[in-house]
Amino acid sequence: MKWQIVSNWYFCKKIIRKLTCFLKSVLYCTLIIVQMTFSYTTSNQKGITIFKLEGEIIDKNQTAGLMEQIDKLIASGKKHIVLELAGLRYMNSSGLNVLVNMLTKARNVGGDVSVCSLSVKVRDLLVVTKLDTIFHILPSVEEAIERLKAE
């Protein structure tokens, strides 16, 4: 009987080790996929920088490059930003934090951020969190640019 318990315990430890290795590899692959679900492009119209965000923002680390570019942009004296969010399918609190950080950085230097072309999900999220009261939300990029040019 004692041999059977020891044998079963050894067998269980072996399975747990293999399962742990498998789960680590699955989590690693999931992390890579998660980090690849967000992208952005930058353009310039009438002296205003436009960031077109696409995919999903579910981790602050996904937006590190974007935030670096925002910092450089503001340091160079460009303080008005348009965020085109038509391609942004989903964002959680990390994504909201990124948007608020952009707005704060721009307003700290006398600039502003206009948000446009929102998907229904993102618009609903901004309404529920009351962030629609601090962001200027417009239907199109052109209207967002005109609003910022009027300041």
VENHUTA-V391767 format. One line per field, one symbol per residue. ss: DSSP state (a for helix, b for strand, c for the rest). phi: phi as a letter, one per 40 degrees, with the letter a starting at -180 (. if undefined). psi: psi as a letter, one per 40 degrees, with the letter a starting at -180 (. if undefined). A space follows every 50 residues. Layout:
ss=???
phi=???
psi=???
This chain:
ss=caaaaaaaaaaaaaaaaaaaaaaaaaaaaaaaaaaccbbbbbbbbccbbb bbbbbbbccaaaaaaaaaaaaaaaaccccbbbbbbbbbbbbcaaaaaaaa aaaaaaaacccbbbbbcccaaaaaaaaaccaaaccbbbccaaaaaaaaac c
phi=.ccccccccdcccccccccccccccccccccccccccbaabbabbfgbcb bbcbgbbbadccbdccccccdcccccgcbbbbbcbdcccaabcccccccc ccccccccbgbabbbafcccccdccccccgcccbccbbcbcdcccccccc c
psi=ddddddddddddddddddddddddddddddddddeeehiiihihhfehhh hhhibhhehdddeddddddddddddeehehhhhhedehdiiadddddddd ddddddddeeaihhhifiidddddddddeeeeedihhididdddddddde .
